[in-house]
Amino acid sequence: MSNTPVNILLVDDEARNLDALESILESPEHRLVRAQNADEALRALVKDTFALLVLDVNMPDMSGLELAQLIKQRKKTRRVPIIFLTAYYREDEHIVQGYGAGAVDYLSKPCNPEVLRSKVAVFVDLFRKTIALEAEVEVRRLIERRVRELNELLSKRVTELGAANAELETFSYSVSHDLRAPLRQVSGFVGSLKKAAGDDLPPQAAEYLPLIQDAVIRMGRLIDDLLEFSRVGRTELIEEHVNQLALVEQARQMLQPGADGRTIEWQIQPLPEVRGDPAMLRQVWATLLDNALKFTRPRATARIEVGFRSEPGERVFYVRDNGVGFDPQYTDKLFGVFQRLHGRNEFEGTGIGLASVRRIITRHGGRAWAEGAPDAGATIYFTLPQPSETQTAPPPS
């Protein structure tokens, strides 16, 4: 608490009485201000803030009782504590008048110095605590005002960002959709040219046409994946109880044709139900299992593990494989749009799958990341919020 001296106003029409009060209350903690009449007292009260007013009741022109009533009527001074001093009014009715005028205490002259110092010390301490509390309240108000301003600014930025994202999604969808038409035309012209020319095509032209057709097909896949990526951000999230194990099995069945003839060891743990969008989560599992199958293709025996673990507030799911892995320094690129860590001639794909996975998981309130090393396999993780106890079981049908 601040050690700055506090102001105490001493009001008495007798100079010797003021001298006596000063000698009693003199202290490094006090700044004593003298006034010998009501006018001087009022001027002092207008000029400074006081912790306490020690006021003589019996004064000419305006009594201490009248001055106290005037002080209590003014907004700036109404809370200043007043201790009355008097050598004349000892009857109860006069004491009542003093309290009625706004006094907090009433002492008779000559007063006991220790009693006066003790009472003044109480009010000085109360004043300091009040000032400290008011300062704290003011700081809190400033903080609250700043927080409101920041929240308003953040809300504005979020709105602007939402609008920008919506425009970007619309643009992405429109561009991807509009690119289909020229691709169909290119593909159609290639087919027509090949059919019309037959065996008369020059060798170099005959070599170029399949390359053009492959490029058209690859571009079509890019557009399809880009549209899917856009759809993930635009589609309304529908939450319900989802059987994760069933989604994994559905994804395996869908991918089975591409795994025929391969030796694959599946290790699939029992998985808990979660709250989420079944279609979107099915896409997550399909993408992760498809990647695991793709990048284990060079292995004589592919090992793919699906599992989970519980952590505070969330469940961590993963797909682990013994495939070609990746360089850890490029981990962040895995989840970027059109980012590839392997050449197109090694592994097919457009580089959008894991970007869609992260977007879906983020919309579910989770995270997605990867761990791996070159030629040592990879593990893709994602989290989903831990359901509350009231959500662990599906609602009765």
Buried (B, 14 or more C-beta within 10 A) or exposed (E): EEEEBBBBBBBBBEEEBBEBBBEBBEBEBBBBBBBBBBEBBBEBBEEEEBBBBBBBBBBEEBBBBBBBBBBBEEEEBEEBBBBBBBBEBEEEEBBEBBBEBBBBBBBBBEBEEEEBBEBBBBBBBBBBEEBEEEEEEEEEEEEEEEEEEEEEEEEEEEEEEEEEEEEEBEEBBEEBEEBBEEBEEBBEEBEEEBEEEEEEBEEEEEEEBEEBBEEBEEBBBBBBBBBBBBBBBEEEEEEEBBBBBBBBEBBBEBBEEEBEEEEBEBEBBEBBBBBBBBEBBBBBBBBBBBBBBBBBBEBEEBBBBBBBEEEEEBBBBBBBBBBBBBEEEEBEBBBBBEBBBBEEEBBEBBBBBBBBBBBBBBBBEBBBBBBBEEEEBBBBBBBBBBBEEEBEEEEEE
